């Protein structure tokens, strides 16, 4: 697998500097999770979990920022979007529990879900609120 799982693309930009900065950081942390795992051995599990827990915390903050902005912008798809964030958080929490309980966990499926969701979500769902948030201050 490549060094970088999610490669930043300018297609991810939503035109709000706060959100764009957070999205860049999410991509960076996701890549860090993979790098953590690639250190190998028992350290892999520990560093992967550490990185993933950091990612979860960061995602929580980011989702709150994004949802507040969508609320201010009266974004009509806020409820649907919020549900996507909640489903993601629940899925990651469930996968972390599975990962923690296994002796020799394989993070491949986990990492795949994470990278796919982040790239898809930023490139599709987040793009839909651009015209709405363009009118409000971050
Ligand atoms: Fe989002």
Backbone and ligand atoms as CSV (ligand in chain L), in Angstrom:
chain,resi,resn,atom,element,x,y,z
A,1,UNK,N,N,0.840,-1.203,0.000
A,1,UNK,CA,C,0.000,0.000,0.000
A,1,UNK,C,C,0.877,1.255,0.000
A,2,UNK,N,N,0.373,2.265,-0.577
A,2,UNK,CA,C,1.155,3.501,-0.700
A,2,UNK,C,C,1.406,4.136,0.664
A,3,UNK,N,N,2.384,5.017,0.708
A,3,UNK,CA,C,2.689,5.720,1.955
A,3,UNK,C,C,1.508,6.567,2.422
A,4,UNK,N,N,0.872,7.205,1.455
A,4,UNK,CA,C,-0.268,8.045,1.791
A,4,UNK,C,C,-1.532,7.353,1.327
A,5,UNK,N,N,-2.453,7.164,2.228
A,5,UNK,CA,C,-3.695,6.494,1.855
A,5,UNK,C,C,-4.652,7.460,1.191
A,6,UNK,N,N,-4.795,8.602,1.817
A,6,UNK,CA,C,-5.667,9.612,1.238
A,6,UNK,C,C,-4.763,10.731,0.734
A,7,UNK,N,N,-4.823,10.964,-0.534
A,7,UNK,CA,C,-4.011,12.035,-1.092
A,7,UNK,C,C,-4.908,13.259,-1.235
A,8,UNK,N,N,-4.443,14.348,-0.665
A,8,UNK,CA,C,-5.236,15.585,-0.705
A,8,UNK,C,C,-5.442,16.021,-2.147
A,9,UNK,N,N,-6.696,16.408,-2.446
A,9,UNK,CA,C,-6.991,16.926,-3.791
A,9,UNK,C,C,-7.691,18.261,-3.610
A,10,UNK,N,N,-7.476,19.167,-4.515
A,10,UNK,CA,C,-8.152,20.452,-4.388
A,10,UNK,C,C,-9.666,20.319,-4.594
A,11,UNK,N,N,-10.104,19.164,-5.114
A,11,UNK,CA,C,-11.554,18.894,-5.232
A,11,UNK,C,C,-12.191,18.829,-3.846
A,12,UNK,N,N,-11.362,18.649,-2.819
A,12,UNK,CA,C,-11.884,18.556,-1.450
A,12,UNK,C,C,-12.234,19.937,-0.879
A,13,UNK,N,N,-11.709,20.980,-1.474
A,13,UNK,CA,C,-11.915,22.320,-0.917
A,13,UNK,C,C,-13.392,22.708,-0.895
A,14,UNK,N,N,-13.808,23.355,0.209
A,14,UNK,CA,C,-15.185,23.841,0.288
A,14,UNK,C,C,-15.227,25.373,0.345
A,15,UNK,N,N,-14.065,26.004,0.343
A,15,UNK,CA,C,-14.022,27.459,0.295
A,15,UNK,C,C,-14.146,28.159,1.637
A,16,UNK,N,N,-14.145,27.390,2.720
A,16,UNK,CA,C,-14.166,27.986,4.066
A,16,UNK,C,C,-12.835,27.598,4.700
A,17,UNK,N,N,-12.054,28.613,5.100
A,17,UNK,CA,C,-10.683,28.312,5.527
A,17,UNK,C,C,-10.625,27.418,6.769
A,18,UNK,N,N,-11.580,27.590,7.689
A,18,UNK,CA,C,-11.577,26.760,8.903
A,18,UNK,C,C,-11.845,25.299,8.533
A,19,UNK,N,N,-12.906,25.084,7.771
A,19,UNK,CA,C,-13.280,23.711,7.382
A,19,UNK,C,C,-12.197,23.090,6.496
A,20,UNK,N,N,-11.688,23.851,5.560
A,20,UNK,CA,C,-10.640,23.300,4.685
A,20,UNK,C,C,-9.399,22.904,5.495
A,21,UNK,N,N,-9.067,23.720,6.485
A,21,UNK,CA,C,-7.923,23.406,7.347
A,21,UNK,C,C,-8.177,22.130,8.136
A,22,UNK,N,N,-9.402,21.972,8.632
A,22,UNK,CA,C,-9.742,20.766,9.402
A,22,UNK,C,C,-9.736,19.532,8.496
A,23,UNK,N,N,-10.227,19.692,7.275
A,23,UNK,CA,C,-10.219,18.557,6.342
A,23,UNK,C,C,-8.789,18.123,6.015
A,24,UNK,N,N,-7.911,19.100,5.836
A,24,UNK,CA,C,-6.496,18.766,5.573
A,24,UNK,C,C,-5.908,17.991,6.750
A,25,UNK,N,N,-6.273,18.434,7.950
A,25,UNK,CA,C,-5.767,17.776,9.150
A,25,UNK,C,C,-6.322,16.354,9.257
A,26,UNK,N,N,-7.595,16.169,8.899
A,26,UNK,CA,C,-8.182,14.822,8.935
A,26,UNK,C,C,-7.462,13.881,7.967
A,27,UNK,N,N,-7.150,14.386,6.803
A,27,UNK,CA,C,-6.419,13.587,5.815
A,27,UNK,C,C,-5.031,13.246,6.370
A,28,UNK,N,N,-4.392,14.231,6.994
A,28,UNK,CA,C,-3.066,14.005,7.559
A,28,UNK,C,C,-3.117,12.947,8.665
A,29,UNK,N,N,-4.101,13.054,9.549
A,29,UNK,CA,C,-4.214,12.098,10.657
A,29,UNK,C,C,-4.512,10.691,10.138
A,30,UNK,N,N,-5.344,10.605,9.114
A,30,UNK,CA,C,-5.663,9.285,8.537
A,30,UNK,C,C,-4.390,8.636,8.007
A,31,UNK,N,N,-3.583,9.415,7.337
A,31,UNK,CA,C,-2.312,8.884,6.817
A,31,UNK,C,C,-1.368,8.505,7.962
A,32,UNK,N,N,-1.456,9.256,9.046
A,32,UNK,CA,C,-0.632,8.980,10.217
A,32,UNK,C,C,-1.026,7.636,10.857
A,33,UNK,N,N,-2.335,7.336,10.822
A,33,UNK,CA,C,-2.815,6.051,11.359
A,33,UNK,C,C,-2.141,4.908,10.625
A,34,UNK,N,N,-2.111,5.039,9.324
A,34,UNK,CA,C,-1.505,3.987,8.511
A,34,UNK,C,C,-0.005,3.898,8.768
A,35,UNK,N,N,0.636,5.053,8.845
A,35,UNK,CA,C,2.079,5.080,9.117
A,35,UNK,C,C,2.358,4.429,10.464
A,36,UNK,N,N,1.465,4.673,11.446
A,36,UNK,CA,C,1.605,4.081,12.767
A,36,UNK,C,C,1.572,2.570,12.686
A,37,UNK,N,N,0.646,2.056,11.914
A,37,UNK,CA,C,0.526,0.614,11.794
A,37,UNK,C,C,1.752,0.010,11.122
A,38,UNK,N,N,2.276,0.725,10.157
A,38,UNK,CA,C,3.408,0.201,9.383
A,38,UNK,C,C,4.712,0.114,10.173
A,39,UNK,N,N,4.716,0.644,11.402
A,39,UNK,CA,C,5.933,0.523,12.210
A,39,UNK,C,C,6.161,-0.937,12.604
A,40,UNK,N,N,5.106,-1.754,12.534
A,40,UNK,CA,C,5.238,-3.201,12.732
A,40,UNK,C,C,5.193,-3.673,14.169
A,41,UNK,N,N,4.972,-4.986,14.338
A,41,UNK,CA,C,4.953,-5.628,15.657
A,41,UNK,C,C,3.889,-5.104,16.594
A,42,UNK,N,N,4.152,-5.243,17.880
A,42,UNK,CA,C,3.195,-4.831,18.908
A,42,UNK,C,C,3.051,-3.307,18.894
A,43,UNK,N,N,4.146,-2.651,18.526
A,43,UNK,CA,C,4.109,-1.183,18.452
A,43,UNK,C,C,3.063,-0.735,17.436
A,44,UNK,N,N,2.886,-1.568,16.405
A,44,UNK,CA,C,1.916,-1.215,15.369
A,44,UNK,C,C,0.528,-1.058,15.971
A,45,UNK,N,N,0.139,-2.021,16.792
A,45,UNK,CA,C,-1.203,-1.975,17.377
A,45,UNK,C,C,-1.340,-0.752,18.280
A,46,UNK,N,N,-0.330,-0.528,19.096
A,46,UNK,CA,C,-0.367,0.593,20.035
A,46,UNK,C,C,-0.388,1.925,19.291
A,47,UNK,N,N,0.496,2.068,18.327
A,47,UNK,CA,C,0.555,3.366,17.643
A,47,UNK,C,C,-0.662,3.575,16.750
A,48,UNK,N,N,-1.167,2.474,16.196
A,48,UNK,CA,C,-2.368,2.602,15.370
A,48,UNK,C,C,-3.539,3.060,16.233
A,49,UNK,N,N,-3.695,2.436,17.389
A,49,UNK,CA,C,-4.799,2.802,18.280
A,49,UNK,C,C,-4.672,4.240,18.762
A,50,UNK,N,N,-3.445,4.638,19.066
A,50,UNK,CA,C,-3.204,6.001,19.527
A,50,UNK,C,C,-3.610,6.991,18.422
A,51,UNK,N,N,-3.175,6.676,17.215
A,51,UNK,CA,C,-3.481,7.556,16.085
A,51,UNK,C,C,-4.980,7.589,15.811
A,52,UNK,N,N,-5.602,6.435,15.894
A,52,UNK,CA,C,-7.029,6.376,15.573
A,52,UNK,C,C,-7.859,7.097,16.632
A,53,UNK,N,N,-7.413,7.001,17.882
A,53,UNK,CA,C,-8.134,7.713,18.943
A,53,UNK,C,C,-7.993,9.226,18.759
A,54,UNK,N,N,-6.819,9.635,18.304
A,54,UNK,CA,C,-6.610,11.051,17.996
A,54,UNK,C,C,-7.513,11.481,16.852
A,55,UNK,N,N,-7.649,10.599,15.870
A,55,UNK,CA,C,-8.487,10.897,14.710
A,55,UNK,C,C,-9.947,11.039,15.121
A,56,UNK,N,N,-10.395,10.177,16.011
A,56,UNK,CA,C,-11.783,10.218,16.472
A,56,UNK,C,C,-12.068,11.532,17.197
A,57,UNK,N,N,-11.146,11.923,18.060
A,57,UNK,CA,C,-11.309,13.179,18.794
A,57,UNK,C,C,-11.345,14.370,17.839
A,58,UNK,N,N,-10.441,14.330,16.878
A,58,UNK,CA,C,-10.374,15.438,15.934
A,58,UNK,C,C,-11.641,15.489,15.081
A,59,UNK,N,N,-12.105,14.312,14.653
A,59,UNK,CA,C,-13.313,14.248,13.824
A,59,UNK,C,C,-14.506,14.820,14.585
A,60,UNK,N,N,-14.568,14.540,15.878
A,60,UNK,CA,C,-15.669,15.033,16.718
A,60,UNK,C,C,-15.708,16.567,16.695
A,61,UNK,N,N,-14.526,17.173,16.913
A,61,UNK,CA,C,-14.419,18.630,16.892
A,61,UNK,C,C,-14.801,19.180,15.518
A,62,UNK,N,N,-14.273,18.513,14.514
A,62,UNK,CA,C,-14.539,18.966,13.144
A,62,UNK,C,C,-16.030,18.877,12.810
A,63,UNK,N,N,-16.666,17.762,13.155
A,63,UNK,CA,C,-18.090,17.602,12.854
A,63,UNK,C,C,-18.900,18.690,13.557
A,64,UNK,N,N,-18.527,19.006,14.791
A,64,UNK,CA,C,-19.249,20.047,15.544
A,64,UNK,C,C,-19.115,21.392,14.830
A,65,UNK,N,N,-17.909,21.710,14.350
A,65,UNK,CA,C,-17.686,22.978,13.635
A,65,UNK,C,C,-18.538,23.020,12.367
A,66,UNK,N,N,-18.493,21.919,11.647
A,66,UNK,CA,C,-19.201,21.848,10.368
A,66,UNK,C,C,-20.715,21.946,10.571
A,67,UNK,N,N,-21.212,21.239,11.570
A,67,UNK,CA,C,-22.659,21.238,11.819
A,67,UNK,C,C,-23.145,22.609,12.280
A,68,UNK,N,N,-22.328,23.302,13.075
A,68,UNK,CA,C,-22.682,24.640,13.538
A,68,UNK,C,C,-22.756,25.603,12.343
A,69,UNK,N,N,-21.812,25.455,11.452
A,69,UNK,CA,C,-21.785,26.300,10.253
A,69,UNK,C,C,-23.010,26.015,9.374
A,70,UNK,N,N,-23.333,24.754,9.208
A,70,UNK,CA,C,-24.501,24.376,8.391
A,70,UNK,C,C,-25.791,24.884,9.028
A,71,UNK,N,N,-25.804,24.881,10.366
A,71,UNK,CA,C,-26.994,25.363,11.075
A,71,UNK,C,C,-27.153,26.863,10.837
A,72,UNK,N,N,-26.039,27.595,10.970
A,72,UNK,CA,C,-26.073,29.047,10.728
A,72,UNK,C,C,-26.498,29.353,9.298
A,73,UNK,N,N,-26.069,28.484,8.368
A,73,UNK,CA,C,-26.363,28.703,6.956
A,73,UNK,C,C,-27.752,28.194,6.568
A,74,UNK,N,N,-28.455,27.639,7.532
A,74,UNK,CA,C,-29.772,27.027,7.296
A,74,UNK,C,C,-29.709,26.026,6.144
A,75,UNK,N,N,-28.721,25.203,6.227
A,75,UNK,CA,C,-28.524,24.185,5.184
A,75,UNK,C,C,-29.661,23.159,5.258
A,76,UNK,N,N,-30.412,22.979,4.166
A,76,UNK,CA,C,-31.591,22.104,4.235
A,76,UNK,C,C,-31.281,20.620,4.470
A,77,UNK,N,N,-30.056,20.190,4.145
A,77,UNK,CA,C,-29.729,18.765,4.324
A,77,UNK,C,C,-28.949,18.508,5.620
A,78,UNK,N,N,-29.063,19.462,6.562
A,78,UNK,CA,C,-28.317,19.319,7.821
A,78,UNK,C,C,-28.586,17.986,8.531
A,79,UNK,N,N,-29.866,17.604,8.650
A,79,UNK,CA,C,-30.203,16.375,9.383
A,79,UNK,C,C,-29.573,15.146,8.728
A,80,UNK,N,N,-29.629,15.088,7.413
A,80,UNK,CA,C,-29.056,13.954,6.670
A,80,UNK,C,C,-27.542,13.921,6.872
A,81,UNK,N,N,-26.940,15.104,6.798
A,81,UNK,CA,C,-25.484,15.213,6.921
A,81,UNK,C,C,-25.026,14.833,8.335
A,82,UNK,N,N,-25.785,15.317,9.307
A,82,UNK,CA,C,-25.468,15.019,10.705
A,82,UNK,C,C,-25.527,13.513,10.951
A,83,UNK,N,N,-26.515,12.872,10.327
A,83,UNK,CA,C,-26.681,11.416,10.479
A,83,UNK,C,C,-25.449,10.696,9.899
A,84,UNK,N,N,-24.914,11.211,8.806
A,84,UNK,CA,C,-23.708,10.597,8.217
A,84,UNK,C,C,-22.537,10.683,9.203
A,85,UNK,N,N,-22.422,11.835,9.866
A,85,UNK,CA,C,-21.359,12.013,10.856
A,85,UNK,C,C,-21.548,11.032,12.017
A,86,UNK,N,N,-22.803,10.916,12.475
A,86,UNK,CA,C,-23.091,10.026,13.613
A,86,UNK,C,C,-22.821,8.566,13.263
A,87,UNK,N,N,-23.242,8.176,12.063
A,87,UNK,CA,C,-23.029,6.782,11.631
A,87,UNK,C,C,-21.530,6.479,11.538
A,88,UNK,N,N,-20.783,7.445,11.045
A,88,UNK,CA,C,-19.329,7.273,10.920
A,88,UNK,C,C,-18.701,7.104,12.309
A,89,UNK,N,N,-19.072,7.991,13.231
A,89,UNK,CA,C,-18.515,7.928,14.591
A,89,UNK,C,C,-18.845,6.585,15.245
A,90,UNK,N,N,-20.083,6.100,15.047
A,90,UNK,CA,C,-20.505,4.828,15.648
A,90,UNK,C,C,-19.730,3.661,15.029
A,91,UNK,N,N,-19.563,3.698,13.724
A,91,UNK,CA,C,-18.845,2.619,13.030
A,91,UNK,C,C,-17.372,2.571,13.469
A,92,UNK,N,N,-16.751,3.735,13.563
A,92,UNK,CA,C,-15.342,3.776,13.979
A,92,UNK,C,C,-15.197,3.285,15.419
A,93,UNK,N,N,-16.122,3.688,16.277
A,93,UNK,CA,C,-16.071,3.240,17.677
A,93,UNK,C,C,-16.200,1.716,17.737
A,94,UNK,N,N,-17.107,1.153,16.929
A,94,UNK,CA,C,-17.303,-0.304,16.914
A,94,UNK,C,C,-16.040,-0.999,16.401
A,95,UNK,N,N,-15.444,-0.425,15.366
A,95,UNK,CA,C,-14.235,-1.046,14.801
A,95,UNK,C,C,-13.061,-0.959,15.770
A,96,UNK,N,N,-12.985,0.110,16.526
A,96,UNK,CA,C,-11.912,0.242,17.521
A,96,UNK,C,C,-12.053,-0.862,18.570
A,97,UNK,N,N,-13.298,-1.121,18.992
A,97,UNK,CA,C,-13.532,-2.170,20.002
A,97,UNK,C,C,-13.078,-3.534,19.478
A,98,UNK,N,N,-13.398,-3.825,18.223
A,98,UNK,CA,C,-12.990,-5.106,17.621
A,98,UNK,C,C,-11.461,-5.166,17.567
A,99,UNK,N,N,-10.868,-4.093,17.118
A,99,UNK,CA,C,-9.416,-4.021,16.962
A,99,UNK,C,C,-8.712,-4.233,18.307
A,100,UNK,N,N,-9.247,-3.590,19.341
A,100,UNK,CA,C,-8.646,-3.691,20.686
A,100,UNK,C,C,-8.720,-5.110,21.241
A,101,UNK,N,N,-9.800,-5.827,20.886
A,101,UNK,CA,C,-10.017,-7.147,21.487
A,101,UNK,C,C,-9.243,-8.269,20.788
A,102,UNK,N,N,-8.648,-7.982,19.648
A,102,UNK,CA,C,-7.921,-9.035,18.931
A,102,UNK,C,C,-6.425,-8.997,19.236
A,103,UNK,N,N,-5.835,-10.203,19.277
A,103,UNK,CA,C,-4.400,-10.296,19.565
A,103,UNK,C,C,-3.553,-9.796,18.393
A,104,UNK,N,N,-3.938,-10.239,17.224
A,104,UNK,CA,C,-3.193,-9.833,16.025
A,104,UNK,C,C,-4.144,-9.161,15.037
A,105,UNK,N,N,-4.576,-7.993,15.388
A,105,UNK,CA,C,-5.564,-7.351,14.527
A,105,UNK,C,C,-4.990,-6.925,13.182
A,106,UNK,N,N,-5.845,-7.019,12.197
A,106,UNK,CA,C,-5.444,-6.567,10.866
A,106,UNK,C,C,-6.257,-5.306,10.568
A,107,UNK,N,N,-5.586,-4.181,10.471
A,107,UNK,CA,C,-6.337,-2.942,10.317
A,107,UNK,C,C,-6.781,-2.654,8.874
A,108,UNK,N,N,-6.509,-3.591,7.958
A,108,UNK,CA,C,-6.765,-3.306,6.541
A,108,UNK,C,C,-8.200,-2.851,6.273
A,109,UNK,N,N,-9.180,-3.625,6.783
A,109,UNK,CA,C,-10.581,-3.287,6.515
A,109,UNK,C,C,-10.939,-1.952,7.173
A,110,UNK,N,N,-10.412,-1.766,8.379
A,110,UNK,CA,C,-10.642,-0.553,9.146
A,110,UNK,C,C,-10.107,0.671,8.387
A,111,UNK,N,N,-8.857,0.531,7.963
A,111,UNK,CA,C,-8.194,1.625,7.248
A,111,UNK,C,C,-8.906,1.908,5.928
A,112,UNK,N,N,-9.364,0.845,5.302
A,112,UNK,CA,C,-10.057,1.011,4.028
A,112,UNK,C,C,-11.367,1.784,4.236
A,113,UNK,N,N,-12.107,1.392,5.274
A,113,UNK,CA,C,-13.356,2.093,5.585
A,113,UNK,C,C,-13.086,3.571,5.857
A,114,UNK,N,N,-12.088,3.822,6.679
A,114,UNK,CA,C,-11.723,5.182,7.076
A,114,UNK,C,C,-11.346,6.055,5.872
A,115,UNK,N,N,-10.466,5.542,5.061
A,115,UNK,CA,C,-9.986,6.335,3.923
A,115,UNK,C,C,-11.090,6.549,2.908
A,116,UNK,N,N,-11.876,5.490,2.668
A,116,UNK,CA,C,-12.950,5.601,1.693
A,116,UNK,C,C,-13.991,6.610,2.179
A,117,UNK,N,N,-14.360,6.498,3.451
A,117,UNK,CA,C,-15.392,7.394,3.979
A,117,UNK,C,C,-14.921,8.848,3.909
A,118,UNK,N,N,-13.712,9.102,4.362
A,118,UNK,CA,C,-13.218,10.486,4.399
A,118,UNK,C,C,-13.171,11.097,2.994
A,119,UNK,N,N,-12.569,10.361,2.072
A,119,UNK,CA,C,-12.452,10.893,0.710
A,119,UNK,C,C,-13.828,11.095,0.085
A,120,UNK,N,N,-14.711,10.110,0.256
A,120,UNK,CA,C,-16.063,10.191,-0.316
A,120,UNK,C,C,-16.871,11.321,0.305
A,121,UNK,N,N,-16.783,11.410,1.621
A,121,UNK,CA,C,-17.590,12.396,2.336
A,121,UNK,C,C,-17.160,13.822,1.976
A,122,UNK,N,N,-15.865,14.044,1.975
A,122,UNK,CA,C,-15.377,15.404,1.673
A,122,UNK,C,C,-15.639,15.746,0.203
A,123,UNK,N,N,-15.420,14.762,-0.666
A,123,UNK,CA,C,-15.554,15.036,-2.106
A,123,UNK,C,C,-17.005,15.101,-2.566
A,124,UNK,N,N,-17.927,14.497,-1.813
A,124,UNK,CA,C,-19.333,14.512,-2.251
A,124,UNK,C,C,-20.252,15.270,-1.293
A,125,UNK,N,N,-20.504,14.688,-0.129
A,125,UNK,CA,C,-21.476,15.304,0.795
A,125,UNK,C,C,-21.100,16.732,1.175
A,126,UNK,N,N,-19.835,16.938,1.528
A,126,UNK,CA,C,-19.434,18.268,1.974
A,126,UNK,C,C,-19.532,19.309,0.848
A,127,UNK,N,N,-19.337,18.856,-0.376
A,127,UNK,CA,C,-19.399,19.795,-1.502
A,127,UNK,C,C,-20.797,20.409,-1.661
A,128,UNK,N,N,-21.811,19.678,-1.220
A,128,UNK,CA,C,-23.194,20.133,-1.413
A,128,UNK,C,C,-23.546,21.362,-0.581
A,129,UNK,N,N,-22.828,21.567,0.534
A,129,UNK,CA,C,-23.192,22.727,1.368
A,129,UNK,C,C,-22.444,24.008,0.964
A,130,UNK,N,N,-21.545,23.898,0.006
A,130,UNK,CA,C,-20.730,25.062,-0.389
A,130,UNK,C,C,-21.567,26.328,-0.662
A,131,UNK,N,N,-22.607,26.270,-1.513
A,131,UNK,CA,C,-23.346,27.509,-1.792
A,131,UNK,C,C,-24.012,28.101,-0.549
A,132,UNK,N,N,-24.326,27.251,0.426
A,132,UNK,CA,C,-25.009,27.726,1.641
A,132,UNK,C,C,-24.031,28.373,2.609
A,133,UNK,N,N,-22.899,27.690,2.870
A,133,UNK,CA,C,-21.963,28.232,3.860
A,133,UNK,C,C,-21.193,29.432,3.315
A,134,UNK,N,N,-21.196,29.599,1.993
A,134,UNK,CA,C,-20.480,30.725,1.399
A,134,UNK,C,C,-21.020,32.051,1.913
A,135,UNK,N,N,-22.277,32.023,2.368
A,135,UNK,CA,C,-22.919,33.278,2.802
A,135,UNK,C,C,-22.712,33.591,4.279
A,136,UNK,N,N,-22.160,32.643,5.040
A,136,UNK,CA,C,-21.973,32.917,6.480
A,136,UNK,C,C,-20.505,32.927,6.874
A,137,UNK,N,N,-20.248,33.658,7.955
A,137,UNK,CA,C,-18.877,33.704,8.491
A,137,UNK,C,C,-18.609,32.416,9.239
A,138,UNK,N,N,-17.384,31.953,9.258
A,138,UNK,CA,C,-17.093,30.725,10.008
A,138,UNK,C,C,-17.236,30.925,11.521
L,1,LIG,FE,FE,-19.250,16.525,6.816
